[in-house]
Amino acid sequence: MVVSDVISRRNKILGIVVDSYVSTATPVGSMAVSKKFRERISPATIRNIMAELEEIGYITHPHTSAGRVPTDKGYRYYVDSLMEEKHLMQGEREFIEGVLSQDFEELGDIVKRAAKLISTLTRQASVVSFPRTKRRTFKRIELIPATRTKIYALLFTAQGIVKHSIFELHETCDESELMKVSRFLNDELSGLQLSEIGDYLLRKMLGENDAFHHLFKEATDILKMSHILEEEAERIFLDGAHHIIEQPEFRYADKVRPLLKALEEEEEILDIMDRDLNEQGVRVHIGAENPYEDIKDCSLVISNYKVGEQNIGSIGVIGPTRMDYSKSVPVVGYISDVFSRLLTRLSE
């Protein structure tokens, strides 16, 4: 038998082991494989091939069981080389687009809808990060006098996010002066990311002549007093946590406790999402590939959502490594695309 045929058989058997274990959560034996293998091949040959797969680290047998289960390395090879993604049905696509397109009052509403959709369609826990403050883009600001010294500031971003602040000036400032500062800021800052504005104003203030120096300083002072550009704590929205404890892998407290702790504290999940924030497409982080002990028994399937060409947040699922990747990957990818198109339209 030529090498390509050997590899093909080995791949088919690994695919059967992964698919069977994902469906049943029980170790897969050679008899179960032979029933699903379409070619005529003896049980002894199947056992030999399974032994080879175990030797190269793609499968293992738990305890004294005769059946095999995939390893993290086996899942990785399956996802990268063998998996056939399940196409979303037309009804599923229409359902996603319909739910996300419904009217909403604030961005948090649509974030929650996206999380609910992912959890419902994948039967896994979903995680959706709110747009990263550092990735938001300045659109315009309005400075409105509330009293002689108290100002109401409204900041609009290209992502459709509105921030507001009420603050006290050290001295009175009439409405015409506030309008002048607002127009100046809107002309100067349009298109800048919020994280760039502080350094930009400082450079301009140091480099301009006396007339513009005063205007830059006044604008900078007002923004500092308003605190409206200060970064907010990053956070994620979780939906479908009950799917985690329904998985047989997490039936015992010592297994599920670290994962629930990671989801509650958020930092570890957000760190993985942040590391991927410049990436394109759907990424799959499997088991021990994750840098944190609390989620070493889990997989994360993540995709970024964007406004225009700028990635500003992430959506995904988290669950056991025994996850139906062929379903999770297309669901996460499609919802992130629809979410991105919606946010881009809102920003125009």
Buried (B, 14 or more C-beta within 10 A) or exposed (E): EEEEEEEEBBBBBBBBBBBBBBEEEEBBBBEBBBEBBEEEBEEEBBBEBBEBBBEEEBBBBEEEEEBBBBBBBBBBBBBEEBBEBBEBEEEBBEBBBEBBBEEBEEBEEBBBBBBBBBBBBBBBBBBBBBBBBBBBBBBBBBBBBEEEEEBBBBBBBBBBBEBEBEBEBEEEBEEEBBBBBBEBBBEBBEEBBBBBBBEBBEEBBEEBEEEBBEBBEBBBEBBBBBEBBEEEEBEBBBBBBEBBBEBEBBEEEEBBEBBBEBBEEBEBBBEBBBEBBEEEEBBBBBBBBBEBEBBBBBBBBBBBBBBBEBBBBBBBBBBBBBBBBBBBBBBBBBBBBBBBBBBBEBBE
